[in-house]
Amino acid sequence: MFTAQRGPGPRTPDKPNAEVNRRLIRPSLNEVKEQMQSRPPRKKPTPPEQTNAENFYYVKQMQSRTPMVVVLQDGENIHGIIEWYDKYCIKVNRIGAANLLIYKSNIKYLYKESEARGIKEE
């Protein structure tokens, strides 16, 4: 073990300029290596099953009433505004046409309508 001196130690009334030797308590490098080898490696935690990213996206588009394009599995495009959603479907309000309830399993992808025109949103 080491003995280290770090400036003047605590002063006592009988020894005003006394220095105190203090030991640094530190494990040896071999002890640290042994502890690291004896531990099993930590596994990364499994990611959560649901991140709520989909819900956040729907809520954001609903609140801002963003015109959306929903592309279905068969290639059909549905233009409208998402009114609400649940676990299995979304309701799309369309201008000049009937509102639709679309099962999420039939949706290939969806995007903002303004992105289709090449307009950048900020």
C-alpha positions in Angstrom: 0.0 0.0 0.0 1.0 3.6 -0.5 1.4 6.3 2.0 0.7 9.7 0.6 1.1 13.1 2.0 -1.2 15.8 0.8 -0.1 19.1 2.3 -0.3 19.8 5.9 -2.7 17.5 7.8 -5.2 18.5 10.4 -3.7 20.7 13.0 -4.0 20.0 16.6 -3.6 22.5 19.4 -0.4 20.7 20.6 1.1 20.4 17.1 0.1 23.3 14.9 2.3 22.4 11.9 2.0 18.6 12.1 1.6 16.5 9.0 -0.4 13.3 9.0 0.4 10.4 6.8 -2.7 9.1 5.2 -3.1 5.8 3.4 -4.9 5.6 0.1 -7.3 2.7 0.2 -7.3 1.4 -3.3 -7.6 -2.3 -4.5 -4.7 -3.7 -6.4 -5.0 -4.1 -10.1 -4.9 -7.9 -9.8 -7.9 -7.8 -7.5 -9.9 -5.7 -10.0 -9.0 -8.1 -12.8 -10.1 -11.1 -10.8 -13.4 -9.5 -10.0 -14.0 -8.6 -13.6 -13.2 -12.2 -14.8 -15.4 -13.8 -12.2 -18.5 -11.8 -13.2 -20.6 -13.0 -16.1 -20.7 -10.4 -18.9 -23.8 -8.1 -18.7 -26.4 -8.7 -21.4 -28.1 -5.8 -23.0 -31.7 -5.4 -21.8 -34.3 -6.5 -24.3 -36.0 -3.5 -26.0 -39.6 -2.8 -25.0 -42.3 -4.4 -27.1 -44.1 -1.1 -27.6 -42.3 2.2 -28.0 -45.5 4.2 -28.5 -43.9 5.9 -31.6 -46.8 5.0 -33.7 -49.3 6.5 -31.2 -47.2 9.6 -30.9 -47.2 10.0 -34.7 -50.9 9.6 -35.1 -51.7 12.0 -32.3 -49.3 14.6 -33.8 -51.0 14.3 -37.2 -54.5 14.4 -35.7 -53.8 17.6 -33.7 -52.2 19.5 -36.5 -54.9 18.2 -39.0 -52.2 17.3 -41.5 -53.4 16.1 -44.9 -52.2 12.5 -45.3 -51.9 10.0 -48.0 -52.6 6.4 -47.0 -51.3 3.8 -49.4 -53.1 0.5 -49.1 -51.6 -3.0 -49.7 -53.3 -3.1 -53.2 -51.7 0.2 -54.2 -54.7 2.4 -53.8 -54.1 5.9 -52.4 -56.5 7.4 -49.8 -56.2 11.2 -49.3 -57.6 12.7 -46.1 -57.1 13.8 -42.5 -56.8 11.2 -39.7 -59.6 11.8 -37.3 -58.9 9.0 -34.8 -57.2 5.7 -34.4 -57.2 2.6 -32.2 -55.3 -0.6 -32.0 -56.6 -2.0 -35.2 -57.8 0.8 -37.5 -57.7 4.5 -38.3 -60.6 6.8 -39.4 -59.7 9.1 -42.4 -61.9 12.1 -43.1 -61.9 12.9 -46.8 -63.1 16.1 -48.6 -65.8 15.5 -51.2 -66.0 11.7 -50.4 -67.1 9.4 -47.7 -65.1 9.0 -44.5 -63.3 5.7 -44.3 -62.4 3.3 -41.5 -59.2 1.6 -42.6 -57.7 -1.5 -40.9 -54.0 -1.0 -40.1 -53.2 -4.4 -41.5 -54.4 -3.1 -45.0 -52.0 -0.1 -44.8 -48.8 -0.5 -46.7 -47.5 3.0 -45.6 -48.7 6.6 -45.1 -47.1 10.0 -45.6 -47.9 13.7 -45.4 -49.7 14.9 -48.6 -47.4 17.9 -48.9 -44.4 15.6 -49.1 -45.9 14.1 -52.2 -45.8 17.5 -54.0 -42.1 18.0 -53.1 -42.8 20.8 -50.6 -40.4 20.7 -47.7 -42.0 21.1 -44.3 -40.3 22.6 -41.3 
